[in-house]
Amino acid sequence: QSALTQPASVSGSPGQSITVPCRGTSSDVGNYNLVSWYQQHPGKAPKLLIFEGNKRPSGISDRFSGSKSGNTASLTISGLQAGDEADYYCCSFAGFVANYVFGGGTRVTVL
Amino acid sequence: QLQLQESGPGLLRPSETLSLTCAVSGSSVSSSTYMWTWIRQPPGKGLQWMGQIFYGGNADYSPSFSGRVTLSVDRSRDTFSLSLTSVTASDTGVYFCARRGLSSSSSPGAFDVWGQGTLVTVSS
């Protein structure tokens, strides 16, 4: 069982916006501003989309945005495209014993 | 452009020791602004952080592996390595090496560069 909780799947139509929640605790998501999000296509390595909760690395589309409220972080994908079909993982720093914990992943389907 | 490349045996027997190496090209493992990390993914499952190491040799490990994991770094070869002892079938999966930023200019707390991953199968 993963430390962070994500829904198994989220779907949306092209052009719509969807949100992927990532529920943690006051020991990880709620206590540190170090949530990151990754996109993984089948057979590929994960790709960093968001770091420090809401910052995008250079080259990442502004259609991807991150936010946090309490112990729950969220990834929003706006203007959904076919190429956005992938698995999405959240990750948070969880202190100097557990270090980094991931969510179980969310499969995003474009209808 | 920075690239990471994992290498190591793809098939192990139960109780053996898994040894993987990650080669860093286009940059140096001796950077003070990054940690070097191992993350694995069991078949059809999510990502699991295993541990990280700084160029000076200081390492942190996930408690989930009960002391079976050891990381090392070779600055002369620009590589870092993973050792996982007493493997079982549950250690089967794709093993990724990745870079994690430390400073405000290097995606702090995030894994910004990944290797392609290497599949390790544990089977008798």
gemmi code that builds the backbone of each chain (N, CA, C; Angstrom):
import gemmi

chains = {
    "A": [
        ("GLN", (0.836, -1.194, 0.000), (0.000, 0.000, 0.000), (0.880, 1.258, 0.000)),
        ("SER", (0.575, 2.188, -0.899), (1.384, 3.381, -1.030), (1.132, 4.335, 0.127)),
        ("ALA", (2.142, 5.175, 0.388), (2.020, 6.114, 1.482), (1.039, 7.239, 1.156)),
        ("LEU", (1.014, 7.663, -0.114), (0.102, 8.705, -0.546), (-1.038, 8.058, -1.344)),
        ("THR", (-2.247, 8.594, -1.193), (-3.416, 7.975, -1.808), (-3.890, 8.750, -3.031)),
        ("GLN", (-3.950, 8.050, -4.148), (-4.460, 8.622, -5.391), (-5.584, 7.727, -5.912)),
        ("PRO", (-6.542, 8.317, -6.653), (-7.564, 7.463, -7.280), (-6.918, 6.633, -8.369)),
        ("ALA", (-7.452, 5.436, -8.590), (-6.862, 4.552, -9.598), (-6.991, 5.125, -11.005)),
        ("SER", (-8.074, 5.822, -11.263), (-8.282, 6.348, -12.602), (-9.098, 7.630, -12.577)),
        ("VAL", (-8.834, 8.461, -13.569), (-9.581, 9.693, -13.811), (-9.706, 9.815, -15.328)),
        ("SER", (-10.853, 10.244, -15.810), (-11.020, 10.383, -17.244), (-11.681, 11.716, -17.579)),
        ("GLY", (-11.498, 12.125, -18.828), (-12.097, 13.365, -19.298), (-12.086, 13.405, -20.815)),
        ("SER", (-12.858, 14.289, -21.366), (-12.933, 14.442, -22.825), (-11.885, 15.436, -23.287)),
        ("PRO", (-11.511, 15.366, -24.550), (-10.540, 16.334, -25.075), (-11.014, 17.767, -24.832)),
        ("GLY", (-10.091, 18.609, -24.383), (-10.400, 20.006, -24.130), (-10.866, 20.294, -22.716)),
        ("GLN", (-11.319, 19.263, -22.012), (-11.771, 19.458, -20.638), (-10.597, 19.599, -19.675)),
        ("SER", (-10.916, 19.948, -18.444), (-9.932, 19.980, -17.365), (-10.235, 18.856, -16.392)),
        ("ILE", (-9.187, 18.225, -15.903), (-9.356, 17.196, -14.880), (-8.393, 17.484, -13.736)),
        ("THR", (-8.739, 16.959, -12.564), (-7.889, 17.128, -11.392), (-7.605, 15.767, -10.776)),
        ("VAL", (-6.347, 15.534, -10.460), (-5.912, 14.302, -9.810), (-5.507, 14.646, -8.378)),
        ("PRO", (-6.237, 14.144, -7.380), (-5.884, 14.422, -5.989), (-4.847, 13.439, -5.456)),
        ("CYS", (-4.117, 13.886, -4.456), (-3.092, 13.067, -3.816), (-3.183, 13.340, -2.314)),
        ("ARG", (-3.747, 12.373, -1.580), (-3.984, 12.595, -0.161), (-2.849, 12.029, 0.672)),
        ("GLY", (-2.282, 12.865, 1.483), (-1.218, 12.441, 2.381), (-1.613, 12.684, 3.825)),
        ("THR", (-0.622, 12.988, 4.641), (-0.862, 13.244, 6.068), (-0.089, 14.488, 6.505)),
        ("SER", (-0.211, 14.810, 7.772), (0.522, 15.954, 8.317), (2.010, 15.648, 8.453)),
        ("SER", (2.412, 14.394, 8.171), (3.826, 14.024, 8.220), (4.524, 14.158, 6.874)),
        ("ASP", (3.740, 14.338, 5.833), (4.349, 14.452, 4.506), (3.776, 15.651, 3.744)),
        ("VAL", (2.723, 15.443, 2.983), (2.158, 16.526, 2.158), (1.839, 17.763, 2.986)),
        ("GLY", (1.231, 17.577, 4.132), (0.804, 18.704, 4.937), (1.918, 19.441, 5.650)),
        ("ASN", (3.090, 18.838, 5.721), (4.161, 19.425, 6.525), (5.308, 20.013, 5.704)),
        ("TYR", (5.352, 19.672, 4.419), (6.464, 20.144, 3.601), (5.948, 20.676, 2.267)),
        ("ASN", (6.645, 21.661, 1.744), (6.296, 22.215, 0.434), (7.139, 21.535, -0.639)),
        ("LEU", (7.176, 20.206, -0.594), (8.035, 19.443, -1.509), (7.243, 18.330, -2.183)),
        ("VAL", (6.095, 18.711, -2.753), (5.310, 17.760, -3.530), (5.695, 17.890, -5.001)),
        ("SER", (5.915, 16.770, -5.646), (6.211, 16.757, -7.078), (5.260, 15.790, -7.785)),
        ("TRP", (5.106, 16.020, -9.072), (4.216, 15.205, -9.897), (4.964, 14.716, -11.129)),
        ("TYR", (4.650, 13.472, -11.533), (5.320, 12.833, -12.658), (4.295, 12.221, -13.601)),
        ("GLN", (4.629, 12.267, -14.887), (3.837, 11.625, -15.935), (4.634, 10.437, -16.455)),
        ("GLN", (3.999, 9.293, -16.591), (4.674, 8.116, -17.107), (3.842, 7.449, -18.197)),
        ("HIS", (4.370, 7.429, -19.403), (3.748, 6.687, -20.485), (4.224, 5.240, -20.420)),
        ("PRO", (3.438, 4.295, -20.942), (3.797, 2.874, -20.857), (5.193, 2.582, -21.388)),
        ("GLY", (5.957, 1.860, -20.590), (7.295, 1.455, -20.989), (8.338, 2.549, -20.943)),
        ("LYS", (7.966, 3.704, -20.427), (8.887, 4.838, -20.377), (9.228, 5.212, -18.941)),
        ("ALA", (10.272, 6.019, -18.789), (10.610, 6.548, -17.477), (9.660, 7.683, -17.110)),
        ("PRO", (9.425, 7.898, -15.831), (8.607, 9.045, -15.414), (9.249, 10.355, -15.847)),
        ("LYS", (8.399, 11.375, -16.013), (8.834, 12.711, -16.426), (8.315, 13.719, -15.411)),
        ("LEU", (9.199, 14.581, -14.931), (8.813, 15.576, -13.934), (7.911, 16.635, -14.550)),
        ("LEU", (6.755, 16.866, -13.923), (5.810, 17.884, -14.386), (5.767, 19.095, -13.444)),
        ("ILE", (5.783, 18.825, -12.143), (5.595, 19.865, -11.136), (6.547, 19.582, -9.973)),
        ("PHE", (7.177, 20.625, -9.434), (7.964, 20.489, -8.210), (7.592, 21.612, -7.248)),
        ("GLU", (7.934, 21.399, -5.986), (7.562, 22.341, -4.909), (6.076, 22.701, -4.981)),
        ("GLY", (5.279, 21.740, -5.293), (3.831, 21.877, -5.254), (3.199, 22.510, -6.471)),
        ("ASN", (3.810, 23.587, -7.002), (3.140, 24.322, -8.074), (4.085, 24.928, -9.106)),
        ("LYS", (5.333, 24.502, -9.122), (6.304, 25.060, -10.067), (6.540, 24.090, -11.211)),
        ("ARG", (6.645, 24.641, -12.408), (6.892, 23.822, -13.591), (8.341, 23.939, -14.041)),
        ("PRO", (8.980, 22.805, -14.344), (10.327, 22.876, -14.942), (10.236, 23.498, -16.327)),
        ("SER", (11.369, 23.968, -16.793), (11.419, 24.518, -18.133), (10.959, 23.484, -19.153)),
        ("GLY", (10.085, 23.900, -20.073), (9.628, 23.019, -21.128), (8.320, 22.307, -20.848)),
        ("ILE", (7.820, 22.424, -19.624), (6.543, 21.782, -19.291), (5.407, 22.754, -19.581)),
        ("SER", (4.397, 22.248, -20.277), (3.267, 23.072, -20.688), (2.539, 23.669, -19.487)),
        ("ASP", (2.046, 24.903, -19.642), (1.281, 25.531, -18.562), (-0.114, 24.929, -18.432)),
        ("ARG", (-0.439, 23.925, -19.239), (-1.690, 23.180, -19.057), (-1.634, 22.322, -17.780)),
        ("PHE", (-0.423, 22.102, -17.299), (-0.247, 21.328, -16.075), (-0.019, 22.302, -14.909)),
        ("SER", (-0.807, 22.149, -13.863), (-0.650, 23.007, -12.694), (-0.851, 22.203, -11.423)),
        ("GLY", (-0.203, 22.655, -10.349), (-0.291, 21.965, -9.076), (-0.763, 22.885, -7.970)),
        ("SER", (-1.363, 22.283, -6.955), (-1.831, 23.054, -5.811), (-1.846, 22.152, -4.586)),
        ("LYS", (-2.083, 22.771, -3.426), (-2.148, 21.991, -2.188), (-3.115, 22.657, -1.228)),
        ("SER", (-3.866, 21.830, -0.535), (-4.740, 22.311, 0.521), (-4.668, 21.309, 1.669)),
        ("GLY", (-4.108, 21.761, 2.777), (-3.951, 20.872, 3.920), (-3.069, 19.684, 3.584)),
        ("ASN", (-3.594, 18.486, 3.772), (-2.818, 17.272, 3.515), (-3.025, 16.699, 2.118)),
        ("THR", (-3.719, 17.446, 1.259), (-4.006, 16.956, -0.082), (-3.411, 17.873, -1.148)),
        ("ALA", (-2.616, 17.267, -2.021), (-2.073, 17.970, -3.180), (-2.899, 17.584, -4.395)),
        ("SER", (-2.884, 18.434, -5.401), (-3.665, 18.158, -6.607), (-2.903, 18.570, -7.857)),
        ("LEU", (-3.103, 17.785, -8.901), (-2.575, 18.109, -10.231), (-3.765, 18.364, -11.129)),
        ("THR", (-3.771, 19.493, -11.810), (-4.828, 19.806, -12.756), (-4.254, 19.836, -14.161)),
        ("ILE", (-4.914, 19.148, -15.063), (-4.552, 19.169, -16.473), (-5.690, 19.868, -17.205)),
        ("SER", (-5.388, 20.997, -17.818), (-6.406, 21.729, -18.558), (-6.231, 21.489, -20.056)),
        ("GLY", (-7.308, 21.690, -20.816), (-7.226, 21.476, -22.263), (-6.737, 20.073, -22.575)),
        ("LEU", (-7.365, 19.079, -21.969), (-6.938, 17.685, -22.076), (-6.692, 17.278, -23.526)),
        ("GLN", (-5.579, 16.597, -23.770), (-5.206, 16.132, -25.105), (-4.978, 14.626, -25.082)),
        ("ALA", (-5.040, 14.022, -26.263), (-4.843, 12.577, -26.368), (-3.493, 12.142, -25.802)),
        ("GLY", (-2.485, 12.958, -26.012), (-1.147, 12.641, -25.527), (-1.009, 12.698, -24.015)),
        ("ASP", (-2.041, 13.195, -23.330), (-2.005, 13.251, -21.864), (-2.376, 11.908, -21.240)),
        ("GLU", (-2.843, 10.969, -22.061), (-3.154, 9.636, -21.537), (-1.878, 8.986, -21.015)),
        ("ALA", (-1.855, 8.739, -19.733), (-0.645, 8.228, -19.081), (-0.973, 7.966, -17.615)),
        ("ASP", (0.025, 7.451, -16.909), (-0.080, 7.314, -15.453), (0.575, 8.532, -14.804)),
        ("TYR", (-0.043, 9.019, -13.744), (0.466, 10.186, -13.040), (0.722, 9.839, -11.575)),
        ("TYR", (1.902, 10.223, -11.089), (2.296, 9.905, -9.719), (2.625, 11.183, -8.950)),
        ("CYS", (2.166, 11.247, -7.717), (2.587, 12.318, -6.831), (3.676, 11.766, -5.916)),
        ("CYS", (4.459, 12.672, -5.379), (5.551, 12.302, -4.489), (5.725, 13.427, -3.473)),
        ("SER", (6.049, 13.076, -2.265), (6.275, 14.092, -1.232), (7.449, 13.713, -0.343)),
        ("PHE", (8.166, 14.720, 0.110), (9.148, 14.499, 1.169), (8.365, 14.178, 2.435)),
        ("ALA", (8.892, 13.237, 3.229), (8.175, 12.777, 4.424), (9.080, 12.741, 5.649)),
        ("GLY", (10.051, 13.624, 5.690), (10.941, 13.653, 6.836), (12.206, 12.855, 6.589)),
        ("PHE", (13.136, 12.925, 7.527), (14.470, 12.377, 7.301), (14.596, 10.891, 7.646)),
        ("VAL", (13.510, 10.230, 7.948), (13.521, 8.771, 8.119), (12.918, 8.128, 6.868)),
        ("ALA", (11.671, 8.453, 6.575), (11.006, 7.910, 5.379), (11.522, 8.545, 4.107)),
        ("ASN", (12.009, 9.768, 4.202), (12.494, 10.534, 3.061), (11.388, 10.792, 2.035)),
        ("TYR", (11.347, 10.044, 0.943), (10.396, 10.329, -0.125), (9.380, 9.208, -0.273)),
        ("VAL", (8.097, 9.602, -0.395), (7.023, 8.633, -0.570), (6.222, 9.001, -1.817)),
        ("PHE", (5.767, 7.967, -2.520), (4.990, 8.156, -3.741), (3.535, 7.755, -3.522)),
        ("GLY", (2.686, 8.275, -4.381), (1.320, 7.795, -4.455), (1.279, 6.545, -5.328)),
        ("GLY", (0.148, 5.864, -5.314), (0.026, 4.624, -6.066), (-0.175, 4.822, -7.559)),
        ("GLY", (-0.375, 6.075, -7.965), (-0.529, 6.359, -9.387), (-1.976, 6.452, -9.827)),
        ("THR", (-2.239, 7.313, -10.795), (-3.572, 7.502, -11.365), (-3.490, 7.372, -12.885)),
        ("ARG", (-4.294, 6.498, -13.442), (-4.340, 6.353, -14.891), (-5.315, 7.393, -15.436)),
        ("VAL", (-4.818, 8.302, -16.268), (-5.671, 9.306, -16.898), (-6.057, 8.837, -18.293)),
        ("THR", (-7.346, 8.786, -18.543), (-7.875, 8.352, -19.830), (-8.580, 9.511, -20.515)),
        ("VAL", (-8.251, 9.702, -21.799), (-8.924, 10.727, -22.591), (-9.995, 10.031, -23.421)),
        ("LEU", (-11.228, 10.384, -23.151), (-12.360, 9.688, -23.745), (-12.527, 9.985, -25.230)),
    ],
    "B": [
        ("GLN", (23.869, 17.429, -22.728), (22.636, 17.147, -22.021), (22.852, 15.955, -21.093)),
        ("LEU", (22.390, 16.126, -19.859), (22.581, 15.069, -18.866), (21.802, 13.818, -19.223)),
        ("GLN", (22.476, 12.683, -19.133), (21.811, 11.395, -19.329), (22.250, 10.437, -18.236)),
        ("LEU", (21.321, 9.583, -17.838), (21.599, 8.530, -16.882), (21.323, 7.191, -17.546)),
        ("GLN", (22.187, 6.212, -17.290), (22.021, 4.906, -17.913), (22.300, 3.810, -16.898)),
        ("GLU", (21.274, 2.995, -16.628), (21.427, 1.874, -15.702), (22.032, 0.667, -16.403)),
        ("SER", (22.775, -0.132, -15.663), (23.300, -1.389, -16.194), (23.410, -2.407, -15.073)),
        ("GLY", (23.305, -3.671, -15.454), (23.401, -4.739, -14.476), (22.676, -5.972, -14.963)),
        ("PRO", (22.777, -7.055, -14.229), (22.141, -8.312, -14.642), (20.621, -8.211, -14.612)),
        ("GLY", (19.988, -8.870, -15.573), (18.535, -8.819, -15.656), (17.850, -9.971, -14.947)),
        ("LEU", (18.604, -11.008, -14.582), (18.005, -12.192, -13.954), (18.833, -12.618, -12.753)),
        ("LEU", (18.155, -12.805, -11.641), (18.804, -13.241, -10.409), (18.024, -14.391, -9.806)),
        ("ARG", (18.722, -15.197, -9.013), (18.072, -16.260, -8.237), (17.738, -15.716, -6.849)),
        ("PRO", (16.712, -16.261, -6.213), (16.410, -15.847, -4.828), (17.626, -16.022, -3.929)),
        ("SER", (17.788, -15.074, -3.021), (18.865, -14.989, -2.025), (20.132, -14.352, -2.582)),
        ("GLU", (20.218, -14.127, -3.886), (21.402, -13.477, -4.451), (21.376, -11.966, -4.170)),
        ("THR", (22.476, -11.312, -4.526), (22.596, -9.866, -4.347), (22.473, -9.168, -5.694)),
        ("LEU", (21.571, -8.197, -5.746), (21.384, -7.388, -6.941), (22.380, -6.238, -6.928)),
        ("SER", (23.107, -6.076, -8.023), (24.046, -4.962, -8.145), (23.770, -4.231, -9.453)),
        ("LEU", (23.453, -2.945, -9.348), (23.204, -2.115, -10.518), (24.084, -0.876, -10.464)),
        ("THR", (24.461, -0.393, -11.644), (25.258, 0.818, -11.749), (24.547, 1.817, -12.647)),
        ("CYS", (24.633, 3.084, -12.294), (24.069, 4.165, -13.093), (25.211, 5.061, -13.566)),
        ("ALA", (25.368, 5.171, -14.874), (26.405, 6.018, -15.459), (25.833, 7.390, -15.759)),
        ("VAL", (26.533, 8.426, -15.299), (26.119, 9.812, -15.498), (26.946, 10.408, -16.631)),
        ("SER", (26.285, 10.892, -17.665), (27.000, 11.536, -18.769), (26.404, 12.913, -19.026)),
        ("GLY", (27.244, 13.828, -19.481), (26.788, 15.189, -19.735), (26.802, 16.063, -18.498)),
        ("SER", (27.218, 15.498, -17.385), (27.349, 16.233, -16.141), (28.292, 15.434, -15.245)),
        ("SER", (28.400, 15.845, -14.017), (29.289, 15.144, -13.093), (28.529, 14.704, -11.852)),
        ("VAL", (28.848, 13.511, -11.372), (28.239, 13.026, -10.149), (28.753, 13.833, -8.954)),
        ("SER", (29.807, 14.612, -9.155), (30.418, 15.390, -8.076), (29.762, 16.742, -7.848)),
        ("SER", (28.607, 16.963, -8.434), (27.884, 18.219, -8.222), (27.368, 18.318, -6.795)),
        ("SER", (27.468, 19.524, -6.218), (26.994, 19.729, -4.854), (25.512, 20.092, -4.798)),
        ("THR", (24.860, 20.200, -5.943), (23.462, 20.628, -5.971), (22.483, 19.498, -6.275)),
        ("TYR", (22.987, 18.266, -6.270), (22.109, 17.129, -6.571), (22.399, 15.942, -5.665)),
        ("MET", (21.349, 15.135, -5.455), (21.489, 13.814, -4.848), (21.211, 12.810, -5.952)),
        ("TRP", (21.801, 11.640, -5.840), (21.653, 10.587, -6.836), (20.847, 9.463, -6.204)),
        ("THR", (19.796, 9.049, -6.906), (18.712, 8.290, -6.298), (18.404, 7.000, -7.068)),
        ("TRP", (17.902, 6.013, -6.345), (17.364, 4.793, -6.964), (15.883, 4.674, -6.608)),
        ("ILE", (15.094, 4.385, -7.612), (13.644, 4.223, -7.480), (13.259, 2.971, -8.261)),
        ("ARG", (12.386, 2.154, -7.699), (11.992, 0.956, -8.430), (10.484, 0.904, -8.642)),
        ("GLN", (10.086, 0.046, -9.592), (8.672, -0.082, -9.946), (8.353, -1.545, -10.217)),
        ("PRO", (7.694, -2.224, -9.283), (7.262, -3.605, -9.526), (6.323, -3.649, -10.727)),
        ("PRO", (6.243, -4.802, -11.384), (5.397, -4.896, -12.585), (3.953, -4.471, -12.315)),
        ("GLY", (3.469, -3.525, -13.107), (2.089, -3.073, -12.984), (1.778, -2.277, -11.737)),
        ("LYS", (2.821, -1.859, -11.012), (2.595, -1.146, -9.760), (3.254, 0.228, -9.769)),
        ("GLY", (3.205, 0.897, -8.625), (3.702, 2.252, -8.520), (5.185, 2.340, -8.211)),
        ("LEU", (5.637, 3.570, -8.018), (7.045, 3.866, -7.790), (7.390, 3.768, -6.309)),
        ("GLN", (8.616, 3.319, -6.040), (9.072, 3.178, -4.656), (10.479, 3.737, -4.529)),
        ("TRP", (10.641, 4.752, -3.679), (11.956, 5.348, -3.429), (12.793, 4.397, -2.601)),
        ("MET", (14.027, 4.145, -3.048), (14.876, 3.179, -2.345), (15.964, 3.859, -1.524)),
        ("GLY", (16.566, 4.900, -2.088), (17.642, 5.556, -1.374), (18.298, 6.614, -2.231)),
        ("GLN", (19.183, 7.381, -1.611), (19.883, 8.456, -2.308), (21.283, 8.598, -1.751)),
        ("ILE", (22.175, 9.156, -2.584), (23.554, 9.334, -2.145), (24.091, 10.651, -2.671)),
        ("PHE", (24.894, 11.323, -1.865), (25.579, 12.556, -2.225), (26.960, 12.192, -2.718)),
        ("TYR", (27.598, 13.093, -3.493), (28.875, 12.755, -4.099), (29.958, 12.434, -3.066)),
        ("GLY", (29.772, 12.985, -1.865), (30.755, 12.724, -0.807), (30.603, 11.356, -0.164)),
        ("GLY", (29.519, 10.653, -0.519), (29.314, 9.310, 0.006), (28.223, 9.198, 1.056)),
        ("ASN", (27.704, 10.309, 1.559), (26.607, 10.254, 2.534), (25.340, 9.717, 1.864)),
        ("ALA", (24.727, 8.710, 2.467), (23.566, 8.071, 1.851), (22.400, 7.953, 2.825)),
        ("ASP", (21.203, 7.949, 2.287), (19.978, 7.729, 3.045), (19.225, 6.581, 2.388)),
        ("TYR", (18.559, 5.784, 3.222), (17.877, 4.602, 2.701), (16.429, 4.555, 3.191)),
        ("SER", (15.584, 3.946, 2.355), (14.206, 3.735, 2.775), (14.163, 2.654, 3.849)),
        ("PRO", (13.438, 2.901, 4.932), (13.302, 1.869, 5.968), (12.552, 0.638, 5.471)),
        ("SER", (11.891, 0.745, 4.322), (11.114, -0.380, 3.779), (11.989, -1.567, 3.381)),
        ("PHE", (13.290, -1.342, 3.261), (14.173, -2.413, 2.797), (14.984, -3.059, 3.929)),
        ("SER", (14.701, -2.666, 5.150), (15.251, -3.355, 6.327), (16.748, -3.581, 6.252)),
        ("GLY", (17.472, -2.566, 5.792), (18.929, -2.656, 5.793), (19.524, -3.462, 4.657)),
        ("ARG", (18.720, -3.873, 3.691), (19.242, -4.670, 2.565), (19.879, -3.817, 1.473)),
        ("VAL", (19.692, -2.506, 1.513), (20.161, -1.615, 0.450), (21.432, -0.888, 0.857)),
        ("THR", (22.384, -0.829, -0.073), (23.590, -0.027, 0.106), (23.864, 0.716, -1.194)),
        ("LEU", (24.119, 2.017, -1.079), (24.482, 2.825, -2.241), (25.950, 3.230, -2.145)),
        ("SER", (26.561, 3.398, -3.311), (27.938, 3.869, -3.359), (28.107, 4.774, -4.564)),
        ("VAL", (29.153, 5.587, -4.552), (29.414, 6.498, -5.660), (30.881, 6.406, -6.044)),
        ("ASP", (31.150, 6.467, -7.350), (32.514, 6.448, -7.868), (32.719, 7.731, -8.657)),
        ("ARG", (33.341, 8.705, -8.030), (33.503, 10.011, -8.663), (34.442, 9.956, -9.862)),
        ("SER", (35.402, 9.041, -9.840), (36.360, 8.951, -10.950), (35.695, 8.428, -12.225)),
        ("ARG", (34.653, 7.641, -12.068), (33.949, 7.078, -13.220), (32.611, 7.760, -13.492)),
        ("ASP", (32.237, 8.728, -12.642), (30.930, 9.382, -12.746), (29.805, 8.343, -12.753)),
        ("THR", (29.853, 7.464, -11.786), (28.805, 6.453, -11.633), (28.371, 6.371, -10.175)),
        ("PHE", (27.179, 5.869, -9.953), (26.739, 5.503, -8.610), (26.026, 4.165, -8.709)),
        ("SER", (26.035, 3.427, -7.612), (25.601, 2.034, -7.666), (24.654, 1.671, -6.537)),
        ("LEU", (23.892, 0.612, -6.811), (22.917, 0.069, -5.860), (23.252, -1.381, -5.587)),
        ("SER", (23.218, -1.761, -4.331), (23.347, -3.161, -3.946), (22.144, -3.523, -3.085)),
        ("LEU", (21.454, -4.608, -3.461), (20.277, -5.073, -2.713), (20.489, -6.555, -2.403)),
        ("THR", (20.624, -6.877, -1.136), (20.949, -8.249, -0.745), (19.697, -9.102, -0.552)),
        ("SER", (19.918, -10.408, -0.544), (18.876, -11.392, -0.224), (17.590, -11.147, -1.007)),
        ("VAL", (17.708, -11.070, -2.312), (16.537, -10.750, -3.132), (15.530, -11.903, -3.131)),
        ("THR", (14.272, -11.532, -3.285), (13.180, -12.490, -3.442), (12.365, -12.079, -4.670)),
        ("ALA", (11.374, -12.869, -4.988), (10.549, -12.579, -6.160), (9.898, -11.202, -6.065)),
        ("SER", (9.638, -10.739, -4.862), (9.005, -9.424, -4.687), (9.943, -8.271, -5.040)),
        ("ASP", (11.217, -8.564, -5.277), (12.158, -7.529, -5.713), (12.185, -7.410, -7.237)),
        ("THR", (11.407, -8.201, -7.923), (11.290, -8.090, -9.375), (10.665, -6.760, -9.759)),
        ("GLY", (11.243, -6.115, -10.776), (10.687, -4.854, -11.220), (11.677, -4.082, -12.064)),
        ("VAL", (11.259, -2.885, -12.471), (12.139, -1.984, -13.206), (12.815, -1.055, -12.195)),
        ("TYR", (14.109, -0.968, -12.310), (14.902, -0.128, -11.412), (15.380, 1.099, -12.189)),
        ("PHE", (15.051, 2.278, -11.639), (15.436, 3.543, -12.253), (16.476, 4.248, -11.387)),
        ("CYS", (17.458, 4.866, -12.028), (18.279, 5.829, -11.315), (17.795, 7.218, -11.715)),
        ("ALA", (17.935, 8.176, -10.817), (17.402, 9.518, -11.064), (18.206, 10.542, -10.280)),
        ("ARG", (18.099, 11.773, -10.737), (18.770, 12.894, -10.066), (17.728, 13.696, -9.290)),
        ("ARG", (18.076, 14.069, -8.069), (17.172, 14.904, -7.270), (17.841, 16.218, -6.939)),
        ("GLY", (17.134, 17.314, -7.172), (17.676, 18.629, -6.907), (17.727, 18.952, -5.419)),
        ("LEU", (18.719, 19.766, -5.062), (18.902, 20.184, -3.671), (18.682, 21.676, -3.464)),
        ("SER", (18.957, 22.466, -4.479), (18.920, 23.909, -4.281), (17.755, 24.533, -5.040)),
        ("SER", (17.536, 25.806, -4.780), (16.423, 26.513, -5.418), (16.576, 26.587, -6.927)),
        ("SER", (17.777, 26.400, -7.440), (18.013, 26.461, -8.885), (18.012, 25.087, -9.538)),
        ("SER", (17.659, 24.053, -8.761), (17.764, 22.693, -9.302), (16.573, 21.830, -8.933)),
        ("SER", (15.363, 22.360, -9.080), (14.130, 21.600, -8.811), (14.221, 20.876, -7.478)),
        ("PRO", (14.308, 21.616, -6.379), (14.524, 20.972, -5.085), (13.449, 19.961, -4.731)),
        ("GLY", (13.884, 18.833, -4.218), (12.954, 17.815, -3.771), (12.293, 17.039, -4.882)),
        ("ALA", (12.738, 17.233, -6.118), (12.108, 16.554, -7.242), (13.142, 15.806, -8.074)),
        ("PHE", (12.690, 14.750, -8.732), (13.551, 13.911, -9.557), (13.428, 14.393, -10.996)),
        ("ASP", (14.401, 15.190, -11.443), (14.232, 15.880, -12.719), (14.851, 15.166, -13.910)),
        ("VAL", (15.759, 14.251, -13.694), (16.341, 13.471, -14.784), (16.321, 12.002, -14.373)),
        ("TRP", (15.865, 11.150, -15.287), (15.739, 9.718, -15.012), (16.485, 8.911, -16.069)),
        ("GLY", (16.984, 7.762, -15.653), (17.457, 6.793, -16.620), (16.269, 6.098, -17.264)),
        ("GLN", (16.511, 5.299, -18.271), (15.425, 4.609, -18.972), (14.859, 3.455, -18.162)),
        ("GLY", (15.605, 3.001, -17.156), (15.160, 1.894, -16.332), (15.707, 0.567, -16.832)),
        ("THR", (15.919, -0.338, -15.907), (16.381, -1.680, -16.262), (15.526, -2.709, -15.525)),
        ("LEU", (15.061, -3.697, -16.256), (14.204, -4.729, -15.671), (15.048, -5.795, -14.992)),
        ("VAL", (14.715, -6.047, -13.740), (15.366, -7.101, -12.981), (14.311, -8.141, -12.599)),
        ("THR", (14.593, -9.376, -12.921), (13.675, -10.481, -12.592), (14.356, -11.419, -11.612)),
        ("VAL", (13.648, -11.731, -10.528), (14.155, -12.689, -9.545), (13.315, -13.958, -9.656)),
        ("SER", (13.973, -15.041, -10.043), (13.247, -16.288, -10.258), (14.191, -17.459, -10.103)),
        ("SER", (13.674, -18.540, -9.559), (14.486, -19.749, -9.420), (14.384, -20.609, -10.671)),
    ],
}
model = gemmi.Model(1)
for chain_id, residues in chains.items():
    chain = gemmi.Chain(chain_id)
    for i, (resn, *xyz) in enumerate(residues, 1):
        res = gemmi.Residue()
        res.name, res.seqid = resn, gemmi.SeqId(i, " ")
        for name, pos in zip(("N", "CA", "C"), xyz):
            atom = gemmi.Atom()
            atom.name, atom.element = name, gemmi.Element(name[0])
            atom.pos, atom.b_iso = gemmi.Position(*pos), 0.0
            res.add_atom(atom)
        chain.add_residue(res)
    model.add_chain(chain)
structure = gemmi.Structure()
structure.add_model(model)
structure.setup_entities()
